[in-house]
Amino acid sequence: MWKFALAHMPYVLAGVPVAVEVWVLAMAAGFVFGLVLAAARLYGDRLSYSLATFYIEVFRGTPMIVQLLIVYLGLPSVGLTFSPFVATVITMGLNTAAYQAEYFRGSIQSVSRGQLLAARAHGMSGYKAFVHVVLPQALRRVIPQWSNEAILEFKFTSIAYTIGLTEITARASEVGSDTYKYFWAFLLAGIVYLVMTNFIAELLEWLQRVTAVPGVTFTGSKGRKGLTT
């Protein structure tokens, strides 16, 4: 095992930057779009609410692999062609936006409505009250749920293997096909994912600690992957 790992781990590790790049771009896109969807669900008119709800239900109710195949293999039939990298980022970004929207919606609703009314009473517009009073608190409170989503999304980068993107899983598969030792090859990939997800968990736990406001932000016992919940 050790000889196998020393010989092939560097090749598998070369897929980490690709996975990280996909993950960062997808999470960033999902963060922005998720906030828009949450705002539409909470403050939008009937049409905005209905469209946002429909979007969230569709992307939460269908497998991400199916969504990826539609983007990569289906959209070219209507003239939209993407590279495996771009298709994966688009799919994961759209998918995680649906989940992040619900996390954001819950955290925004957890902020007392009285604070929004008090801000309006002090002369703030609804937009300024939301941005400067409600949103900062909501973003602090959403970190535990958002952290779990971030960890899951990093593992979901492995779906890119199905459309030919050479990331961690794809490289492990190549090692397996070359050596016929698939068990050890995918075990190496599993170790890489385990180390990366624990690193992400520790990073986000640190973020929660440094953004916590004593007496305002709840930080209880450690939950999944050591995250504070």
N, C-alpha and C positions, 0 to 999 in steps of 0.2 A: 504493500500500500504506500509506504513512504517513498519508495523509488518511483512508483507511478505518479504520486503527487508532485514530487520534485521535477519529474520530466514534463508533466502536462499542466500543472497549475498555472505557470506563467501564461500559457496560451488561453486558458479559461479566464484568467484575470484581465486579459486584454479586452474582454467584453464589458468590463465594469464601466469604463467611461461612456460607452454607448448607452448602457442602461441608465446611468445617472443622468445623462443629457436628456434622454426621453422622459425620464421621471420628473426632472426639474421643469421642463417646458410644459408637460401635461398638467402638473400640479399648479403651476402659475396660471395657465389658461383656465383651469377649473376653478381656481380661487376667484378670479375676476368675474367669470361668467356665472359662477355660483352665487356671488353677491347680487348680481343683477337679477337672477331668478328668484332669490329670496326676497329681494325688494319688491319684485312684481307680485309675489304671492302675498306679501304683507300690506303693501301700500298701493298696488296697481289697481286699475279699473277692472271691470268684469272680464274684458277681453284679455288683458295682460295676465290676469290671474289664471284664466282658463288655458291660455297658451303655455304658461310656465308649468302649470300642473300637468298638462298633457305631455310636455317634454320630459318632465321628471319621471312620470309613470312609464313612459316608453323606454327610457334609458336605464331605469332601475329594474324594469321587468323583462329585459331581454339580455342574453349572454353577451359579454364583451367580445368574445371571439366572433360571434355572428356580426356584431357591429363592425368589427375590423374587416371582415371579409366583404361586407357591403361597401365599405369605404375603398378598400384596395382593389377588389375584383368587380364590384357592382357599378361604382361610379364611372369607370372608364366607358361604359356603354352610353353614358350621357355626356361624354366629352371631358370628364374630370379625371385626370390621371395623376397619381401621387407616387413618390418613391416609398419603399417600405418604411423608412424612417419617418417621413412626413405623415404617412397614413397612420402609423402607430401613435404619433403625438396627437393627431387630430382625434382619433378614436378615444384614446385614454383621456384627453382633455374634455371632450364632450361627455364621456361617461362619468368621470369624477365630478364634473360640475353639477350633475343631478344629485349626487350624494352630498356634496359640500353645501348645496343650496338648502337642503333640509337641516344640516347641522347649523348653518348660519341662521336659518329661520328660528330654530329652537333657542339659540343663544340670544338672539335679538328679543324674542318674546320673554326671555327670563329677566330682562332689564325692566325694572318697575316703570310702568307708564307714567307714574307721577313725575319722574325725572324729565321726561319729554315735555310734559305739560308745564313744569317749572321753567324749563329752558324757553318755551314759547312765551311764558308770562314775562320773562326778562327781555323780550324783544327779539329773540332769535327766530329766523325763519324755520319752517319745518325741515328743510334740507340741512341747514347749519346745525340745528338741534340734533338731527340724526347723526351727522358726521362727527360732531365734536363732543356729544354727550353719550349717545346710545352706542354707536359703533365701536369706540375704543373699549368699552366694557364688554360688549358682545364678543369681540375678537379675543379678549383674554379668556373669557369663559369657554370658548369653542375649542381651545387648544387640545384638550384631552381627546375629544371626538375627532378633531381634524388630524391629530397625530396618528390615530389608528388608521384613518383613511390613507395617510401618507405612507404608512408601512405596507398596507395592502397594495397600494398602487405600485410601489417598487417591485413587489413580487409579480404584479400583473405585467411588468415589462417583458416577462418571459413569453407572452403571447406573440410577440414580434417574431419569434422563431418560426411560426407557421407561415409567414409571408417572406421569409428569407433574410431578415435583418440579422446580422452577425453580432448578437449580444451574448450574454453568459450562457444561456441554455443552448443556443445554436452552436457555440464553440464546444460545449461539453458533448453535444451530439456528434460533432465532427471527430472529437477524440475517441468517442465510442466506436464510430464506424471504422476508424483507422486501426484501433487496437482490438476490437471485438470485446472490450471490457466495459460494457455499458453501465454496469452497476457502479464501478469505481468512478467512471467518468461523470455520471450524474450525481454521485455522492460528492464529488468535488464541487459541482455546481451548487448543491444544497448547502455545503459549508460556506460558500461565498455569499449566498443569499442570507444565511443565518447571521454571519458577521455583519453584513451591510444593514440588515433590518435592526439589529441590536444597536449599531452605531447611530442610526437614524432615531431610534427610540431614546437613546441617551441624549442626543442633541436636542430633541424636542422637549424632553423633560427639563433640561437646562433652560430652554426658552420659557417654559412655563414658570419656572422658579424666578427668573429675572424679571418677568413681566407681572408677577403676582403683586397685588396690592393688599397688605395686611388688613384683615377685617372686612375686605370687600370680595376678593377673589377666593373661592373655595378651593382648598388643596387638601384632599383627604388621603386615604391609603393608596398605595401603589397598586395599579391594576395590570392589565395586559402589557407584556414586554417591559415592565417596570415603570409604566407611565403613571403620572399622578392623575387620579380621577376624583 
